[in-house]
């Protein structure tokens, strides 16, 4: 009799366990599924997926506005003007890297009448998003959860790498496009104009472009590749507030005093117009370093 009771006692216990599991299964099974899929449980931390920006969504904002004033023969040789154009084009190509803020480029000639004497080479280079950092692996003190976190981390790394590879492929395509634009600068011809030189009008036009630039343009630069001769004495209101002005490939065959006077004259002009800075690079300096930034 006692053995029969003991036998049935274990049957009753087993039935009670089955009834309990059946009653809790609507909660236990979904919760277990969620934990397995997410790689987490109570007390462990999720890894947030990393979003990598794409060049498929370029911004219209630019961080740099640049106006190039190119002098012409006979005061500035076509050979020297071409060297300056090539150096600037080459440097523009190197700017297109992850994190580049974008650039608006204008160019015009310095001639006897320089205002609106455009070269026809004006373009915009869109900004380039920075590459997102590699995901960071997280750990759990629980071996099982740590294994799940490692598995999820590897999945996120694979996704991140695929996105970065796509962005680098898009960057390569953008660089090819930019090189096509800068080739127009390399291919410029320089018209002969012996009626005089008028860099002031180029400064007036450049100043207008830069003052009309978007607020995102933190760098505003006027570059003159010029002999720095102005004998037209055009008059007008020149405002270069917040603008850096740089003379590159400066060459002067006159006396030392005359050459220094040219530099002093334009420096006085642009600083009186509230330019942020003025600097000069001669030919040797321009060939030995980057001329823009």
Secondary structure, DSSP 4 states (H G I P E B T S, - for coil): -HHHHHHHHHHHHHHHHHHHHHHHHHHHHHHHHHHHHHT--TT--PPPPPP---TTS--S--SEEEEEEEE-TTTS-HHHHHHHHHHHHHHHHHT-STT---EEEEEEEESSS-TT-B-S--EEE---PPPPPPPPP---SSHHHHHHHHHHHHHHHHHHHHHHHHHHHHHHHHHHHHHHHHHHHHT-------S---HHHHHHHHHHHHHTS-TT--EEEEEEES-----S--------TT-EEEEEEE---S-HHHHHHHHHHHHHHHHHTT-SEEEEEEHHHHHHS-S--
